[in-house]
């Protein structure tokens, strides 16, 4: 069984730590990546961590995960609320998907309450800051022991 988890990040998350820290915190994406690598090795997973501001790159990584991915943790950022294409790609991925949002999108503007990608997720973690990525990895690791729910 593959132990490889894809951690995918959408637009503007390269600015994590600098961008609206009152909403997204002061940890950088490199900090998040390092923490995810540490936890993944404790859980016996290998990870591929990516970020892009381009929708097609995220779609290409989801397709790549079809080859050998045991699961996907994804923060599609603003594409959450706009992208049918990312939803379709996730629906074509047959292993578990966990969606992460650093902020609690439900507490924010109305337009953030609608999501496309969540329809393909086994679960959504929102509002726990960057710690949400670690919660998602734990959840994925558990779910991957059984199967997509
Ligand atoms: C986000 C929430 C989205 O609404 C927003 O567009 C982001 C980040 C989050 O992690 O809280 O860029 O996905």
Boltz pocket constraint, residues with backbone or C-beta under 6 A from the ligand:
constraints:
  - pocket:
      binder: B
      contacts: [[A, 11], [A, 12], [A, 13], [A, 75], [A, 76], [A, 77], [A, 78], [A, 79], [A, 80], [A, 100], [A, 101], [A, 102], [A, 103], [A, 104], [A, 105], [A, 112]]
      max_distance: 6.0
